[in-house]
Amino acid sequence: MSSMWPLGVLMSVLLLGTTPQSVLAASPEPGASVTSAEERTPVGVARDDHFELTISTERERFDVDEPIPITTAIRYTGSEDRFDIGTSYGGIIAFRIEQLDGPIDLGPARRAACISDTFVAGEVRDVPFSPSGGFDMDDPLADMLRTILTEPELRLPMGTYRITAQAEYGLQGCAGSRHLEASITIAVGQVPEVDPAGAAGAGGQGLVPEPVEVLDCDGAPSTIGADLSPGELDVSGPDPAAVLRASMRDTVYLAPRTGYEALAADAHRMLFVYRVAGRVKVAVLLRDDVEPSASTWQVTGYRSCELEELGPDVDLGPDWRVWAHPDGRILVSRRNSSHCGWERVWSLLYQRDPLVEYLRDPEQHFRDVVPVPYATGVRLPRQASDTGYRRGEAQLWAVPNGRALYIVRDDGVVERWSRLDGGVVCN
């Protein structure tokens, strides 16, 4: 079976900002302010024949969960005393939040209803930031996305983000649509910048341990990454933190995508770690001297504790779901490849040695290799017991014969997932 790995009915949620626009008496100055990199004010400006659009925030870097104030204004710069347009019911401006090193991508979303709007000569409108967008209710990030869309202040998890203000209007009602976009880029809780040469002194070496040496595992380290060769992850560049983010986003390893911090550095090496409750569970080594002809960073070492130790908050990417136990252990389920038409099939890795996995297979692709078929809306068997694992409000129950697992969804509907008893190959 080709690395299979399921869940739920796909439900789309669309949340639109409803904050009204207000009129200001004067336009903000869109130019950059101070010269210090630490204090630089990100500003985005866009113009067309009729409007000037600006978006800005206080600085380039914010802490995780710190409020991020966004200031946006649109100025009418045309020559007419009165300028009539058609626009969305929610207003001329909508916003997009795009994570450049991760899965978040929200908006812009607009209400379909068209209304008339009028600008007068020189008018400037301050547009309160009001995020909008849609997401799948079964997305592992659903709770976080809902929070981003509904909280009064913008707060974001670790990552690099582009925030865009998009003006959309029509010159004849909502026909002849015009678009204008201005963006800023910010970093949230990013890996600290470390000067490798400065960290070790002049040409220092030997200050960076091997990844496996810093792990603090409950059991033996995982063998994943033990035979990693330089260049295997096929990502390189001048910025070690950026190379780390790209490598963890694209790796075939079941590895945390985000949440790393710099631990040690010397002239040509940097070690980043991922912690759970303060203990190092993943360590990644980068070097810039693998290719003598170019000073370019790449991942040369990766070691991790076993999957069960990565914690309930681990970000494994958009195709993975984490089931958490109160004692800190986790199980994972995974969406299968669309290559063979299995994208509605999910697999849950219940036991590693010997391997036991269960399938959510509503289209019965694997009916010949399961003891009982997948079903939904069933009764929870009397002999079923609660495993303690949770994903949000959903519960995971097991039966003594192990032929199936039962998922009690957060809406109370019970799904029966089938144990996989044979191999299937996707060619």
ABEGO torsion letter per residue (X at the ends): XBGBXXBEBBBBBBBBBABBBBBBABBBBABBBBABAAABBBBBBBBBAABBBBBBBABABBBBGBBBBBBBBBBBABABABBBBBBBAAEABBBBBBBAABABBBOBBBBABBBBBBBBBGBBBBBBBBBBEBBBAABAAAAAAAAAAABABBBBBBEBBBBBBBBBBBABEABGBBBBBBBBBBBBGBBBBBBAAAAAEBGBBGABBBAAAABBBABBBBABGAABBBGAAGBBEABAAAAAAAAAAABABBBBABGBBBABBBAABBBBBBBBGGBBABBBBBBAAABAABBBBBBABBBBBBAAAAEAABBAEAABBBBBBAAGBBBBBBBBBAAAGAAABBBBBABAOBBBBBBBBAAGAAAAABABBBBBGBBBBAABBBAGBBBEABBBBBBAAGABBBBBBAAGBBBBBBBBABBBBBX
